Amino acid sequence: MKQAAYQKKFLAYAFGGSPSYSGRAIREVHKRLVEEKGLVDEHFDAVVENFGSTLKELGVADDLIAEAADIAESVREEVLNR
């Protein structure tokens, strides 16, 4: 549940619902996953796809889903520690 709370805080910040984020840096949080678990583009793509599918199921408009995907895409390099 601790991870879910961090994710909620980050997503609120990333999508403009909070003016600041006080959690650890994205690169730092994902470093172990990249180095020890092999986190790569394929995994990132799957998360973005699942996120988009969930938003679609919730009735979110396609233009907003595309905007959400763009926001997610903007952190790809940090998440994958490149």
Order of alpha helices (4+ residues) and beta strands (2+ residues): alpha-alpha-alpha-alpha-alpha
